[in-house]
Amino acid sequence: ENMLNIGFSMKVGRGNEYMKLTRSEMAQQLDAQAKKLDEQAQKLDAQTQKLDAQDEQIRDMQAEMKAITQKLATLQAQSGK
């Protein structure tokens, strides 16, 4: 008994943009994406450091404000006697 199997496939719709690229083009694109990710990571690190510094400044200013408020309360209490 002889058997024959035939297959057929068809794609409908938009194709994947990466399927059109050669291996070297894909490698270049991956390198470009890796470089961009590194730049974004560096930028994020810089922003995080800046925020940390600002948070420290805010804490220092809050401590100063608390000390000033306490001194003011002390002076007001002394002048009210």
C-alpha positions in Angstrom: 0.0 0.0 0.0 1.5 3.3 -1.1 0.8 6.5 1.0 1.4 10.1 0.2 1.2 13.0 2.6 1.1 16.6 1.4 1.1 19.7 3.7 0.2 23.3 2.9 0.6 26.3 5.1 -0.3 29.9 4.5 0.1 33.1 6.6 -2.5 35.8 6.6 -1.9 39.2 8.1 1.1 41.4 8.9 4.4 39.7 9.1 7.0 40.1 11.8 9.4 43.0 11.0 12.3 41.0 12.3 11.7 38.2 9.8 12.7 40.5 7.0 16.2 41.1 8.5 19.3 39.3 7.7 21.4 37.8 10.5 23.9 40.7 10.3 21.1 43.3 10.4 19.5 41.5 13.3 22.8 41.5 15.1 23.3 45.2 14.5 19.8 45.9 15.7 20.4 43.9 18.9 23.6 45.7 19.5 21.8 49.1 19.0 19.1 48.0 21.5 21.7 46.8 24.0 23.5 50.1 23.7 20.2 52.0 24.2 19.4 49.9 27.3 22.8 50.6 28.8 22.3 54.3 28.2 18.9 54.2 29.8 20.3 52.2 32.8 23.0 54.8 33.3 20.4 57.6 33.1 18.2 55.8 35.6 21.2 55.4 38.0 22.0 59.1 37.7 18.4 60.1 38.4 18.3 57.7 41.3 21.4 59.2 42.8 20.0 62.7 42.3 16.8 61.7 44.0 18.7 60.2 46.9 20.7 63.4 47.3 17.5 65.5 47.2 15.9 63.2 49.8 18.9 63.7 52.1 18.6 67.5 51.6 14.9 67.4 52.5 15.6 65.4 55.7 18.3 67.9 56.6 16.0 70.8 56.0 13.2 69.2 58.0 15.6 68.7 60.9 16.6 72.4 60.7 13.0 73.4 60.5 12.2 71.4 63.6 15.1 72.9 65.5 14.0 76.4 64.5 10.4 75.7 65.5 11.6 74.5 68.9 13.8 77.6 69.4 10.9 79.8 68.4 8.6 78.1 70.8 11.2 78.4 73.6 11.6 82.2 72.9 7.8 82.7 72.8 7.4 80.9 76.1 10.2 83.0 77.7 8.8 86.3 76.4 5.3 85.4 77.6 6.4 85.1 81.3 
